[in-house]
């Protein structure tokens, strides 16, 4: 694990890099991002409908193959979700887009 990966691990996607408490909040629901440039980050999906999670996400990042592009993450359709709060599912890296 390099320094960037250590910095990101256990943090919430979109949290400010100098936030003194960048980790998850106990009353929120999260998806764990697996693989790719955002591996180890948690994404806040509190209040999302199942259909929204099923669609996957395209997350802006400077860390992907296309700086300023988006990293694509999708759920595994065979993986069940746990009810929130906490980490309820995983989204797996499926590529980058400019």
Rosetta blueprint (number, residue, H / E / L):
1 X L
2 X L
3 X H
4 X H
5 X H
6 X H
7 X H
8 X H
9 X L
10 X L
11 X L
12 X E
13 X L
14 X L
15 X L
16 X L
17 X L
18 X L
19 X L
20 X L
21 X L
22 X L
23 X L
24 X L
25 X L
26 X L
27 X L
28 X L
29 X E
30 X E
31 X E
32 X E
33 X E
34 X E
35 X L
36 X H
37 X H
38 X H
39 X L
40 X L
41 X L
42 X E
43 X E
44 X E
45 X L
46 X L
47 X L
48 X L
49 X L
50 X H
51 X H
52 X H
53 X H
54 X H
55 X L
56 X L
57 X E
58 X E
59 X E
60 X E
61 X L
62 X L
63 X L
64 X L
65 X L
66 X L
67 X L
68 X L
69 X L
70 X E
71 X E
72 X E
73 X E
74 X E
75 X E
76 X L
77 X L
78 X L
79 X L
80 X L
81 X L
82 X L
83 X L
84 X L
85 X L
86 X E
87 X E
88 X E
89 X E
90 X E
91 X E
92 X E
93 X E
94 X E
95 X E
96 X E
97 X E
98 X L
